[in-house]
Amino acid sequence: MKIFFKERSNLAQIQVTIEAKEKNIAVSHLLDYLEDYNKTLGIYIVQVDGRIHKFPKSEIIWCEVFGDYTTIHLASEKFVLRKTLSQLENELLESQFVRVSRNTLVNMNYIMKIESSFSGNMQAILSTKVTVNISRKYWKNIKQRILDDE
């Protein structure tokens, strides 16, 4: 088997082509593997207290860091991990999540309203009624992303 990588800037997503003389058992296994891999792209897996939890990345509402620990907030539960927010940000979909401050990451789909606060910062009100602060440093990027989505 020969494996090649070809960079194409006009592609929006990864495209995989398998070329073979015929569709044999090896090709079928490779297709099955790629299909399974593709399904796991939208799944996040965490191990907490010796238990493994799997959930869709789209169910992550927001994440916050405190010291060496990051808390992932879902609608009905939360998970505390020993992971930096930057590491988590790299594992999540860039198009779906946005950094709102040095210590907070938010799923754009759960932002219901944005309003100004007394300190000059902005606040995002999430669908769960949680309010998260948006620092001035990140506001321009967030505003642009919201306007681009419309």
N, C-alpha and C positions, 0 to 999 in steps of 0.2 A: 504494500500500500504506500502510495506517495501522498504527502500532505503539503498543500501550498496555501499561502496567504497572499491575497491581492487586495491592496487598499483602493477603494473607490469612494471618492468624496460625495458622489451623487446619491449614494444609498442611504435611506433613512433607517434601516435596520439591517441586522446581519442576514446574509443570504448564503445558504449552504447548498452546493450542488455536488452530487455524487455521480461519478462517471465510472461505468464498468462494462465489461463485455456482455454480461447478462446479470439479471437479478438473481443472485444465489443466496445461500444462507448467511454468508458474511455481510452482504449488503442489507439483508433484512434485519439482522442484529444491529447494524449501524443505524439504520432508519429508526428502529425501536428506541435505541439509546438517545438519538437526537430528539425524538418526540418526547421522551421522558424528561430530558434536560430542559426542553422548551417549556414544559408544564411547570417545572420547579422555579422558573425565573420569577414568577409572581408570588412565590411562597417564601415566607420568612420563618426560620427555625431558630429557637432559642433554647438553651439548656439552663434551667434554674432549679436549684435544690435537688439535683439528681434526676429531674424530670425533663423530658423533651417536649416542647410545645411548638406546633406548626399552625400558622395562620396566614391568610392572604396579606401581602404588603399593603393592599388598599384599605385594610381595616385599621392600620396604624393611624391614629388621629394626630398625635403630637409626641415629641420626645424632648426630654430635658436632661441636662447633665448637672450633677452636684458632686464636686470632688472627682473621684475616680470612677464614679458610677453614673450610668445613663438609665433613665426610666423611660420605657416605651409605654405609652398610654393607648389602650384600645377602648372601645365603648364600655365593656363590662369588666375589664381587668387591666392590670398593669404588670410589667416585668422589669425588674431591676437587674442590669447587667454590668459587668466590669468591662466597659468598652468606651472609647472616646466617641464623642458626637461626630467627629470627622470620619471615623471608621464606619459608623452607622450610616452616615450620609452617603458614603461611597457605595454602600450595599443596597441602598434604596433607589427608586426611580427618580432621576433628576427632574423629569418633567412633572412629577407629582408632588415632590417635597421641596420646601423652601426654607432656608435658614432665616429666622426672624431676629435672632440675637446671637451673641457669642455662645449662649448655653441652651438655645431652643431651636428645634426643627419642627415644622408644621406641614401636615398634608393639606395642600391647597384646596382639595375637594371639601374639606370640613370648615373652611373659613366662611362664615355667614355674613359678617359685618366688620368693617374697620372704622375706628373712630379715634380722634385725638385724645391724648391724656393731658393732665396738668403739667407734666414735666417737659412737654415738647415732643415726646415720643408718641408713637401711635400704639393702639391696642387692637388686636384681632379677637373678635368674639367667635368662638367655635360653635358648631352645632350642638355640642354637649354643654353649652352655657359656660364653658371655661374661657377665661380671658387671659391672653398671653401678650406680653409687651413686645413691641417691635421697635428695635433701636434705630436711631437716625441713620446709622451706618448701612443698614440693610433695607431701609424703606424704599429707596429709589429702585432697586432691583425688584422688590415685591410689587410695587406699583406698576412697573413695566410688565411684569409677568401677568398680573391681573388684567391689565388693559389688552394684552396680546391674546388672552383667552376669550375675550368677548367677540 
